[in-house]
Amino acid sequence: MSWSLAQAALLLGGVAYLGAVVPLWRAWSERSLHLILSLATGVFLATLFLDLLPELTREVDLDPRVP
């Protein structure tokens, strides 16, 4: 299935909207908010580092297959 740019943008916008609205639907405890924030931060940092690692290996001329 081929996605157009507009379809992908609408899908991502909808998911972002749901992610912003769902926490407002119920009262969350402070502990739950801390856990959700920790999970979101971990996902963000993992995505950031996994995105930057290939570029780092190109800049330093490292072979990514060597442990």
C-alpha positions in Angstrom: 0.0 0.0 0.0 1.4 3.3 -1.1 0.9 6.3 1.3 0.8 9.8 0.0 2.3 12.6 2.0 -1.1 14.0 2.9 -2.3 10.6 4.2 0.8 10.2 6.3 0.5 13.8 7.7 -3.2 13.2 8.6 -2.4 9.9 10.3 0.4 11.4 12.3 -1.6 14.4 13.2 -4.5 12.2 14.4 -2.2 10.1 16.5 -0.6 13.2 18.0 -4.1 14.6 18.7 -5.2 11.4 20.5 -2.0 11.4 22.5 -2.7 15.0 23.7 -6.4 14.5 24.4 -6.5 11.0 26.1 -4.7 12.2 29.3 -7.4 14.9 29.7 -10.3 12.4 29.7 -9.7 11.1 33.2 -8.0 12.3 36.4 -4.5 10.7 36.6 -2.6 10.2 39.9 0.7 11.9 40.3 2.4 8.5 40.2 0.8 7.6 36.9 1.8 10.9 35.4 5.4 10.3 36.4 5.4 6.8 34.9 3.8 8.0 31.6 6.3 10.9 31.4 9.2 8.5 32.1 8.1 6.1 29.4 7.6 9.0 26.9 11.1 10.3 27.7 12.7 6.9 27.3 11.0 6.4 23.9 12.1 9.9 22.8 15.7 9.4 23.9 15.9 5.9 22.3 14.6 7.2 19.0 17.0 10.1 19.1 20.0 7.9 19.8 19.0 5.2 17.3 18.6 8.0 14.7 22.0 9.5 15.4 24.1 6.4 15.7 24.3 5.6 11.9 25.3 9.2 11.2 28.0 9.1 14.0 29.5 6.0 12.5 29.7 7.7 9.1 31.3 10.8 10.5 33.9 8.8 12.5 34.4 6.2 9.7 33.6 3.3 12.0 32.5 0.0 10.7 29.1 -0.7 12.3 29.6 -4.4 12.1 32.6 -4.5 14.4 31.6 -4.8 18.1 
